[in-house]
Amino acid sequence: MELLNELQWRGVVYQQTDEEGIQETLKKESIGIYCGVDPTADSMHIGHLLPFLTLRRFQNEGHRPIVLVGGATGLIGDPSGKKEERKLQTLESIQHNVRSIQGQLESIFDFEGDNGAVLVNNYDWAGSMDLVTFLRDYGKHIGVNYMLAKDTIASRLDTGISFTEFTYTIIQAMDFNHLYAHYNCKMQIGGSDQWGNITTGLELIRKMQPEGAKAFGLTIPLVTKADGTKFGKTESGAIWLDPEKTSPYEFYQFWINTADADVIKYLKFFTFLSKEEIEDLEESVEKEPHLRKAQKALGEELTRMIHGQKALDQAVRISSALFSGDVKELTATEIKQGFKDVPTFEFPADQELNLVELLVDSKISPSKRQAREDIGNGAIYINGDRVTDANYVLLEKDRIEGQFTIIRRGKKKYYLIKY
């Protein structure tokens, strides 16, 4: 299947500036193709993934990905999708974010070989540019009426837009022009909200590069969920690529909890599984949805890609232990991930803990009487093992790596005792 046909089958093509021209150029030569991200935080989240994974598909077909981290544009702020001005960040903060995000991008792309990815930072060419040069060499080529016609700018005229954010589209256009001139970059990929910025870049290339210069743009649709809720958000917030912000276990759980109505679309969007493999999983969703094979494949592919095989193995172990209740096999590190959001209670390491008193002090049971009933009824588990002795005292053997004891009341209510 030709690449553009595959992308359309996967549903990741929203707009193209010249479909026929793109087809011809991709067949004729290996080109540079770029996608960028502004370092407004010290981590990307899963909402950033689709454009970069689409760019990786071009690399797999022999083209060179140019991965841009916007050290300069991050200082300005993209008005796309915003109803008000962004709060400007310091240069130090942006540079810290750039370093953090660069490491995450390295998990997606191959930086070796003839078409190895190139990582660039637009601060390197825009950061030291003086105002007169910007106005004379670039601002002269982009008309105000042209910019006012852009949706991202027009939508802000009623609520207000600063000259700073007004110029953002020119600065991003400078990026495309620079990469065209220095990296044989003939195409830009971005989310659907980047159409105006991409076409401004094409306009600048048309006016500043030699006659006949050809470049193209392709945008990707907004990722949506079948139930209408926002993709990539949970009750606890965004799903980050940084394992310190979203643990690999939480990351894995997000994907395997995907609804049947969304999972095939996400497999097409976010994985490199073949058409045949995805169609087999689609059949499984229809005929044996209880096995959740498609969700498991989605979780495994994404977690392995972003966090590596070891982190995936760990996430699967935690999930299996929580499902079976056999939590005593988990390590302390795995417990920190899997029980991050359960009620947690701290006790001194040298304190002798009677089970009844522990249940009451931790508010697991509302009273000693209820605690005894819970124990007698077999509703209390310590590290996955049922305890029915109301006089039970927790010992060193009940502490996993000396740090944690996991209490379960009933089938699903977990509590973490930390020493």
QUIURZI-V167498 format. One record per run of one state. SS is the DSSP state (hx for helix, st for strand, lp for the rest). FROM is the first residue (numbers start at 1). TO is the last residue. Records with the same first field share a line. If there is no record, write none. Layout:
SS->FROM-TO, FROM-TO
This chain:
lp->1-2, 11-14, 17-18, 29-31, 38-44, 61-63, 70-72, 77-90, 106-117, 122-122, 127-130, 142-143, 149-150, 155-162, 167-167, 184-184, 209-215, 221-223, 225-229, 231-232, 235-236, 239-239, 241-247, 257-259, 271-274, 288-288, 292-292, 308-308, 325-326, 330-331, 339-342, 347-352, 362-367, 377-379, 383-384, 387-392, 395-395, 399-399, 401-403, 410-412, 419-419
hx->3-10, 19-28, 46-60, 73-76, 91-105, 123-126, 131-141, 144-148, 151-154, 163-166, 168-183, 192-208, 248-256, 260-270, 275-287, 289-291, 293-307, 309-324, 327-329, 332-338, 355-361, 368-376, 396-398
st->15-16, 32-37, 45-45, 64-69, 118-121, 185-191, 216-220, 224-224, 230-230, 233-234, 237-238, 240-240, 343-346, 353-354, 380-382, 385-386, 393-394, 400-400, 404-409, 413-418
